[in-house]
Structure formats: structure tokens, C-alpha cells
Amino acid sequence: MSTLTRDELRRALKDGRLAPLYLLYGVESYLRDRAARAIADAALHDAPLREFNETSYSLSNTDVQQAIAAAEQLPMMSARRVVRISDFGKLREADEEALLRYLARPVESSVVVFTSDDLDKRRKLSKTLLDACVAVEFAALTDKELLSWAKSHLRELKAEADERTLGQIVALVGSDVRTLSNELNKLATAALPSGRITMEMADSLVLRSRELSNFELTDHLIARNRRRALQTLERLLDDGAEPLMLIGLIASNYHRLALAKELMSRGTAKEEVFRLIALPYSKREEFLATARRTEAGALTRSLRRVAAADVAIKTSQATPRLQLEMLVCELAG
């Protein structure tokens, strides 16, 4: 049907222009969810029985026919009903025809909102969704966009921070807007009654999410989840992380895992392991569980491969990003 930016979607909803089909996709789940909620609010603003006219389905655990049946129902005491469908990427190809038939002839009194983290544009269903729906992509925000969004959010909270402090907050939090929103809410509360957020508050209260993303990358590598590992790597690189720094962080995490495994094999108490290996508090138990299930030989081989990649980045003519992507593919392979 058409492709809109986030701002264009906002203006269309404000003007009361609604479509029967929407496709909201991309890794920025917080803004994507807010957009889905805004669509529902616009469609059901005059509905006295909203709870009877709004339903959500995940196709990972719901038959697609059930979701289609809901979309084909007439609304109850309202002009429209809203059906939100997620995880359509997990729909079996054998079940796609039923959904494709609905996309060809959607019910005018229903607003169906499809949401997904990613979109495989090679699939027939994805191509049809892009053609049939009002599509809006929710890619990860750049640091400039994050700063702009943070300023706007602080105005809503009746709080403020100077450019340097806001830059530090974004640097600490990273590109996830949901986390950024939570941290700004926390800081705005801490800044009462003046509403002025200082650099000292940011340094002492803001969760260091980018550090946690580094652990997340290692988690996906250990779990052999290549797709999630590459997604996390892309997020870190797009967020400004240097490839050599990431190589060092991956190596550091593997070293920590190897050391933790050795200490636990000797019967070392958890408290002593945590004393010797610095970890974010929220990651400690998960880290030990990862160390327990990973073979020592696999950790050794991974460390050798990381070392080879480090040398390759420093000496090769190939781009550092490509070298890092190759490393992640091999480690998660």
C-alpha cells in the first residue's frame, strides 16, 4: 500500500486517516509498540467496550485461523475492532495461504496490525505484507536521534539535562529506547523537585547497558545462535563501538568464562569466583550457568580464533567490520 516514516504515521493518525492493514517492523521494539498502541487508540477512541474490540495474537503459539477469525468479526458497539498479530515470521508456509487470502480482501471494520523484529523480504508473505499494508520500519536509532528523542521525553517528564549530560546518558545506555526511557524516568524522579539532571546523577544511577550488550554478544556466541549474535554485533557496531575494542571484549569474556570454569572445577565458592572475576551483578548467575555448560576445550579453541582475528584486523587489508562478522559467524557456527 505505502511506506511511511514514524513521523508520517503519527501525522496520519492525528488527522484520523486509518488503514485496514499495518506492518510495523524493525528492532526498535519500544517505539514500534508505542506506534501499535497509537494505532489502536486512534481506531478505538470512541469505543465504550474497548476490551471486546482489541485482541493480540502471536503466531508462534496461536493458529493463524484464530487470528483471521478475530479480524473477520464485526466490532461490538464500535466502528472498528483492532487485531494485533506478531511473530508472523514463524508462520509455516503451508498456513500462509489463509493469511494471504485475508490480505487480498481485508475487512473494512477491522484494523489489523502486524509486528515483527525483522522481515525476510525473500518470502512471499513478507512481499505481500509490504504491498498490502501501510508499512513503517523501526530501525535502531542513531545517537543523534536518541539525543533528540531523550530531549523530547524529558520535556514530557518536566525534567531537563544539558547536552553533555544527555550525551553521557546515551553513551551509557546504548541504542535501546525502552532502556533509555526507563533510565530517564529514573533520573527524572531522582532530580525532583528541581527536575535538573546532573552528570553526577547520570554516572551514579544509569545502567551501563552497552557493557551488558557485550555480555549478550558472548551469550549468543556460546549458544551458537548466529542470527542473534550478528544482530547484537550490528547493534554494537552501529552504536559506534570500535571493532578492535569488541575483539578485546569478546576475548575478555571468553577468558572470564575459562577462568570461572577452572575455578569451579576446583570447588571454589561462588563468592570467591565473583571476587576474582568482575561482573555486573545482574549477569552473575547467568554467567556461571554459561561457564558450567561450556566445554573447556571449546573455550580454548574460541580464544585461539579470537586471537587470530585480532591479528587479522591489525594486518589485513579487509575491513575490520568484515573480519569481526566472520569471527562471529565462526564462533557461533
Stockholm file with secondary structure:
# STOCKHOLM 1.0

chainA/1-333         MSTLTRDELRRALKDGRLAPLYLLYGVESYLRDRAARAIADAALHDAPLREFNETSYSLSNTDVQQAIAAAEQLPMMSARRVVRISDFGKLREADEEALLRYLARPVESSVVVFTSDDLDKRRKLSKTLLDACVAVEFAALTDKELLSWAKSHLRELKAEADERTLGQIVALVGSDVRTLSNELNKLATAALPSGRITMEMADSLVLRSRELSNFELTDHLIARNRRRALQTLERLLDDGAEPLMLIGLIASNYHRLALAKELMSRGTAKEEVFRLIALPYSKREEFLATARRTEAGALTRSLRRVAAADVAIKTSQATPRLQLEMLVCELAG
#=GR chainA/1-333 SS CEEECHHHHHHHHHTTCCCSEEEEESSCHHHHHHHHHHHHHHHTTTCTTGGGSEEEEETTTSCHHHHHHHHHSCCSSSSCEEEEEECGGGSCGGGHHHHHHHHHSCCTTEEEEEEESCCCTTSHHHHHHHHHSEEEECCCCCHHHHHHHHHHHHHHTTCBCCHHHHHHHHHHHCSCHHHHHHHHHHHHHHTTTTTBCCHHHHHHHSCCHHHHHHHHHHHHHHTTCHHHHHHHHHHHHHTTCCHHHHHHHHHHHHHHHHHHHHHHHTTCCHHHHHHHSCCCGGGHHHHHHHHHHSCHHHHHHHHHHHHHHHHHHHHCSSCHHHHHHHHHHHHTC
#=GC SS_cons         CEEECHHHHHHHHHTTCCCSEEEEESSCHHHHHHHHHHHHHHHTTTCTTGGGSEEEEETTTSCHHHHHHHHHSCCSSSSCEEEEEECGGGSCGGGHHHHHHHHHSCCTTEEEEEEESCCCTTSHHHHHHHHHSEEEECCCCCHHHHHHHHHHHHHHTTCBCCHHHHHHHHHHHCSCHHHHHHHHHHHHHHTTTTTBCCHHHHHHHSCCHHHHHHHHHHHHHHTTCHHHHHHHHHHHHHTTCCHHHHHHHHHHHHHHHHHHHHHHHTTCCHHHHHHHSCCCGGGHHHHHHHHHHSCHHHHHHHHHHHHHHHHHHHHCSSCHHHHHHHHHHHHTC
//
